[in-house]
Amino acid sequence: MHQLRSNLRNEKSNKILLIVLDGVGGLPFPKLTELEAARTPNLDKLAKKSETGSHVPVLNGLTPGSGSAHLSLFGYDPLSFDIGRGILEALGLDVEVTPYHLSIRGNFSTVKEEKKKLIVTDRRAGRLSNQENKRIVKILKQKISKIDNIKVDFISGIEHRFVCTLKFSKKLNSSECLVADTDPENEGMEPIYPKNLNKNSLKVSKIINKLTILIRNSLSKEKKANYALLRGYSVYPLIPTFNQLYKMKTASIVTYPMYKGISKLVGMTSLNVPGSSISHQLETLKKGYKKYDFFYFHIKKTDSYGEDGNFKKKTGVIEDFDKILPDIIKLNFDVLAITGDHSTPARMKSHSWHPVPVLINSKNSFYGTSKRFTEKECQKGTLGLFEGKYLMNFLLAHAEMLSKFGA
Amino acid sequence: MHQLRSNLRNEKSNKILLIVLDGVGGLPFPKLTELEAARTPNLDKLAKKSETGSHVPVLNGLTPGSGSAHLSLFGYDPLSFDIGRGILEALGLDVEVTPYHLSIRGNFSTVKEEKKKLIVTDRRAGRLSNQENKRIVKILKQKISKIDNIKVDFISGIEHRFVCTLKFSKKLNSSECLVADTDPENEGMEPIYPKNLNKNSLKVSKIINKLTILIRNSLSKEKKANYALLRGYSVYPLIPTFNQLYKMKTASIVTYPMYKGISKLVGMTSLNVPGSSISHQLETLKKGYKKYDFFYFHIKKTDSYGEDGNFKKKTGVIEDFDKILPDIIKLNFDVLAITGDHSTPARMKSHSWHPVPVLINSKNSFYGTSKRFTEKECQKGTLGLFEGKYLMNFLLAHAEMLSKFGA
């Protein structure tokens, strides 16, 4: 599909804005979903004039991670491009990574020793402060700089999160990094041994085990952050850039490292946002408007509150977005699309596989099918229920940026 | 799918009529679509008793040409069978083509010389009369019969259209014909040089350039048709016939050359229609009824008026068709299907990617979901939103011509 779409790309250049309300899809809880419960007069008005539908992020019944769900929204087949959490975090933190690097996502955590066994008592070390995080990372940087001639580095993230990179003397392929995550996913359990998941990954497995032991030894005197759980071991993926695929200058307007990471991975310019609110993002959008053709505008909090099971606060974020929508509409994009990367129903407190509403507003929209931007109303639209990877086809079509296929 | 479907084809023989209202799908303009605005009491009545749905002609977001959209309706994967405009026009004009022939679609056009450059002033030479077209083609036939031992022929089409065939001494493959169209698509511009689009097509590129120069020299004294723009260079495609795929005797009832071309390409018998109206086509249908199992009945004008942006006239063609529908129903086909090949919304004045309504009437229909044959009403039907290439599966199923799959 990549080749076909690139071949059809014509010379036109129109402005497209893709707004992703992370995890916006919900379930009735008990009667209404988050989108149904929210008071959204501006979204309602826009929905009536827009083409609507729903997307299945990856495949029927599969619950996606944020990375794969986003790849899908950007028009990549998420089943062909598997991207690890480590690389996304690393890119998001502006860490320099190359094909020689293995990137690992780490969580500082608390363990206790019990009958010569380690037991995880807090997987997030009480969500330590960013300052504390920096202090711990400094210790690790001093104590662990090499393992078997492999250069090791540590980079602070938010709260309990950090990234560790290992620089090898040769390029790694992804099969060499298939090693078990050490996070047991539950407290009161032992960390998992980072065993190799195939023959090729034995070497990396041994190094990660050494790394785990070195980290434990370096932090054993800490009260909270006395251990680190590791996961998402990943190499730099080979992925065509957004510009290669679509011939567009693209910018991302995001506030969370991981989403910055994924946008940079596909070659977007990540614009500086002067604060963490949607208003700050809008400011950045206005500033960058002239310079780029395609904007990816990511709102995180809908997902966070969904994960917390906080129906009311998730609804609140949707309402906050609605208040700012008129200012976005005023910018007069040729194509304005609103959707989520996946559903995060407050009722489930987690990502889910349920379809996500989609709205596309352009002069070529088939409008008049949906009264609101909700799961049920969007399902009535003419975009139908489609796999997320086709969203970019629709956006390019609405922007008149694809030529006719075939004679 | 071809093989699977052929394997399941049983011994039954039932009569199927597929009516294609070209480009029938529309957009609200401003409130109703063409199908919604049309007064269609007979279609409405039929829709209530039929199974309905919508088809995506080629792929989500891709706007198809007529050729690829039709291949899809006929059950071929349009992404696997790429058929050029030249061959479709040639077949439609009853020109004999073989695997040794390269077929080219030409437009007589007007150019002027400005500072030693040619500028296209009218891409259609004022839509010259068929008589004028014949006079010009006669000149070309006399003056250009060979280029480098390759036999050249010219055949008149309608108005400014013609076909040129080049007969090579060996079979050509499609990559040898990947050469740039010379039509700049806009007036006030220079014709495009027919450059080779890959290494294999250099030879054909040079010949087409010579052809362009020879045509220009032969016509330089003409006032209107003093040039020709060339496109759709195509070889004879290898494509299984309708009879091979479905074991049916098939006939097409069409009035436009291109559609005659595509129906012949898939092995249909193109029946003679004594005039250009839908009534004339009905007459042909009645006459041929006994002799064939499957009829492809093509109505062109919905698309033409859509392309012109003439909402009212497009609506009028739909109403004209509605008036004749009771006579078609009386013929009592086992399966009667009505759809379009793609959408041509008057609002867009062009083909589009939007889904197209489908209606299938047979004794096996799941009816009762749709009140009319419109985009919105058909979307409620049990056929759902499906890729056009699956239409033939549904028609064969309704005709009880496929055996059970699997044990």
Interface residues (C-beta under 8 A of the other chain):
Chain A: M1 L4 L8 N364 S365 F366 Y367 G368 T369 K380 T382 G384 L385 F386 Y390 M392 N393 F394 L395 L396 A397 L402 S403 K404 F405 G406 A407
Chain B: L27 P28 K31 S54 V56 V58 L59 N60 G61 L62 T63 P64 G65 S66 G67 S68 A69 L71 P78 L79 D82 I83 G84 R85 L88 G232 S234 R347 M348 H351 S352 W353 H354 P355 E375 K376 Q379 G384 L385
